[in-house]
Amino acid sequence: MEAFRGRSIISLRDMTVEDLRRIVRTASTVRSGDAGMFLAGRTIAVMFFEPSTRTRLSFESAVLKSGGQVFGFANPSSSSQSKGESFADTIRTITGYCDAMVIRHPVEGAARLASELASVPVINAGDGANQHPTQTFLDLFTIHEEFGSLDGLKIGLMGDLKYGRTVHSLALAMARFGAELTFISPHVLRMPDAYKEELAAAGTKFSEVQQPEEAGTGLDVLYVTRIQRERFGDPQEYESVAHCYRVTAETVASLGGRVRILHPLPRVDEIAEEVDQLPNAIYFRQAHNGVATRQALLGLVTGGLS
């Protein structure tokens, strides 16, 4: 039961199936209101070296709703990094001010480095185009809430699969539960070979198509992501794929009509607003689930929950 206490949460590769199930169960307990003020007396540092709305604010809300205190910054220009302080020295300093730290950084591997330097648990809130584990935890919670199980589902991942850290993490997680995956993207934004090789080695079934209509009518979930301008080094490459997808009510119908639509947000134009009114659209509930899920995670790593 102490498997999480004092533990950094950096990558889905570090998580077992039971770890993932436990986070989902604990989030359900928190949601029910039975967990109490389990972060009372604890202070959490929320350090964002890259812009965020949902992730940062849901972490801050999670701390406050659980009785803890929170501090940090939303932009590195407001920290001593703007004066030339190294990332390592920033981490070494702030680790002495808190009981856990949440970090988002544009450089892949930054959270792993922070966890090696810090004396408190570090939670990866997104590191470049690598992974975003806490988004995946709330995705799993949402899917479980919708279907009553995580096992054996058919999941379509659509959009920026090359740079999209949310889909990288979700693909690794759902593979643990025997999911069948369909990757939907333009050729230049395909799922990286390293992830496909890892999935294949684990025996996960997956296929690749370029249009959602090619996925057939069997999907349980269509997980849509935006094309991320900030990940492209070449503006012309971005423009060539920027508006290649748009999920409409017609798209939902072509997928069989029962598919659930998820999106990590923010949305640009890849999902038409008409879809918001369909029972298939659960992306705003998905975003709201971030609070209970992150409450659960913070409680587990600080020892406030067991």
C-alpha positions, 0 to 999 in steps of 0.5 A: 500500500506504500507503493506511491509514497515518496515516489516521482511520477515521470513516465507511463513506462514506470507504471504497472497495470495495478498502479494505473488501476489504483489511481483510478480507484483512488480518484473515485474515492476522492470524487465521492467526498470520502477522502477528507482534507488529506493534503492538510499541512502539505505544500505543493510547488507547481512550476510551469516553464511552459504555458498551460491552463487546464493542467496548472489550474487543475493541479492548483485546484486539487491542492486547495480542495484537499486542504493543502497550500500551493505556490509556484510560477506559470512562466519562467520569466518570473523565476530566477531562470530569467537571471541565468540560474540553471534548471538544476539549481532551481530544482535544488532550491525549491525542493527545500520549500515543499512536500512535492513538486509539479513540473511542466517543461518544454525539454524532453527529460526535464522532469526525469532530471528534476526527480534525480535532483529533488528530495521530494516527489516530482510529478511530470506535467508534460515534458516537451513532446515526450509524455504527459502521464497525469493527463493519461490518468484522467483519461483513464478515469474518464474512460473507466467512468464511461465504460465501467472497464478499461479492458479490451477497448478499441481506441482511435488516436487522431491528429498530431501523433508525432509530437503529441505527448498525450497520445504517446502516454495514452497509447502505452497505458491502453496497451496494458489493458489489451486495447486495439489501437488505430492511429489516424494522422497525416503521413508526416505526423505518424506515431513515432517508430519507437512507440510502434516498436514498443507496442508491437513488442508488447503484442498490442494490435494497431493499425494506421490510417489517414482519415477517421472514416477509414477507422470503421464503425467499431471504435469505442473512443476517438481521442482527438488532438490538435496539430501543435504549432509550437512543436514545429520548427518549420512554419511551412510544415505546420501550415501544410497540416494545420487544418487537415482534420475536423470532427463533425456530427457527420464524422461521428455518424460515419464511425457508427454513432456510439463512439465517445469523443475525447480531447485533452484540450485546448481545441482549435478547429479540429472538433466542430462546436456542433459535436459539443451537443452530442452525447458522444462528446465527453471532453469537458467532463474529461477536463473536469476529471483532472481535479479529482485525478490529480487530488488522488495522485498528490495524496498518494505520493505525499502519503496523505492517501493510502 
